[in-house]
Amino acid sequence: MVKGSGPKYANGNYKNQQKAYNKTKKGLALRVNANACNRDKGTYGNKDGLDCAHKPGKEKSKKGKDATLQKPSTNRRSRLKIRNT
């Protein structure tokens, strides 16, 4: 994996590390599902500032009905709670 150095995003992620992650199988799948869900909900690229948050058990779904719209901070916080418990 790429070591963290160089420019950072505002959220603290290193840009080269994030680019490398987005190219992995897991990162690509997450990105594809999120984009498909946003397109299905009609929110892709409308700059509303909301993330598609998948309902429990529906994480791999690309359908808009299997997700709700949340603020990014709330969406990311929910994953941290699951990981740290």
C-alpha positions as CSV (number, residue, x, y, z in Angstrom):
1,M,0.0,0.0,0.0
2,V,1.1,3.6,-0.6
3,K,2.5,5.3,2.5
4,G,0.9,8.6,3.5
5,S,2.8,11.6,2.4
6,G,2.3,14.6,0.2
7,P,-0.9,16.6,-0.3
8,K,-4.0,15.8,1.9
9,Y,-7.7,16.2,1.4
10,A,-9.6,18.3,3.9
11,N,-10.8,15.2,5.7
12,G,-7.2,14.1,6.4
13,N,-6.8,11.4,3.8
14,Y,-3.6,11.5,1.8
15,K,-4.5,11.9,-1.9
16,N,-2.0,9.2,-3.2
17,Q,-3.4,6.7,-0.6
18,Q,-7.0,7.4,-1.6
19,K,-6.2,7.0,-5.3
20,A,-4.6,3.6,-4.6
21,Y,-7.6,2.5,-2.5
22,N,-10.0,3.5,-5.2
23,K,-8.3,1.2,-7.6
24,T,-8.6,-1.8,-5.4
25,K,-11.4,-4.3,-5.9
26,K,-13.2,-3.3,-2.7
27,G,-12.7,0.5,-3.3
28,L,-14.0,0.2,-6.9
29,A,-17.0,-1.8,-5.8
30,L,-17.9,0.8,-3.1
31,R,-17.6,3.6,-5.6
32,V,-19.6,1.9,-8.3
33,N,-22.5,1.0,-5.9
34,A,-22.6,4.5,-4.5
35,N,-22.7,6.1,-7.9
36,A,-25.4,3.7,-9.1
37,C,-27.5,4.4,-6.1
38,N,-27.1,8.2,-6.5
39,R,-28.1,8.0,-10.1
40,D,-31.1,5.8,-9.3
41,K,-32.3,8.4,-6.6
42,G,-31.7,11.2,-9.1
43,T,-29.1,12.9,-6.8
44,Y,-26.0,12.2,-8.8
45,G,-24.1,15.5,-9.4
46,N,-26.8,17.8,-8.1
47,K,-24.5,19.2,-5.4
48,D,-27.0,18.6,-2.6
49,G,-24.2,17.5,-0.2
50,L,-25.9,14.2,0.7
51,D,-24.6,10.7,0.6
52,C,-26.6,7.6,-0.2
53,A,-26.5,5.5,3.0
54,H,-27.4,1.8,2.4
55,K,-29.9,0.2,4.8
56,P,-28.6,-2.7,6.9
57,G,-28.3,-5.8,4.9
58,K,-28.5,-4.0,1.6
59,E,-24.9,-2.7,1.4
60,K,-24.2,-4.3,-2.1
61,S,-27.5,-3.1,-3.7
62,K,-27.4,-0.6,-6.5
63,K,-31.1,0.3,-6.1
64,G,-32.2,3.7,-4.8
65,K,-35.0,2.1,-2.7
66,D,-32.4,0.3,-0.6
67,A,-30.8,3.5,0.5
68,T,-31.6,6.8,2.3
69,L,-30.0,10.2,1.9
70,Q,-27.8,11.3,4.8
71,K,-25.3,14.0,5.6
72,P,-21.8,12.7,4.9
73,S,-20.7,13.2,8.5
74,T,-23.6,11.0,9.7
75,N,-23.0,8.4,7.1
76,R,-19.3,8.0,7.9
77,R,-19.9,8.1,11.7
78,S,-22.2,5.1,11.4
79,R,-19.4,3.0,9.9
80,L,-17.0,4.1,12.6
81,K,-19.4,2.9,15.3
82,I,-19.7,-0.5,13.7
83,R,-16.0,-0.9,13.3
84,N,-15.1,0.2,16.9
85,T,-17.6,-1.8,18.8
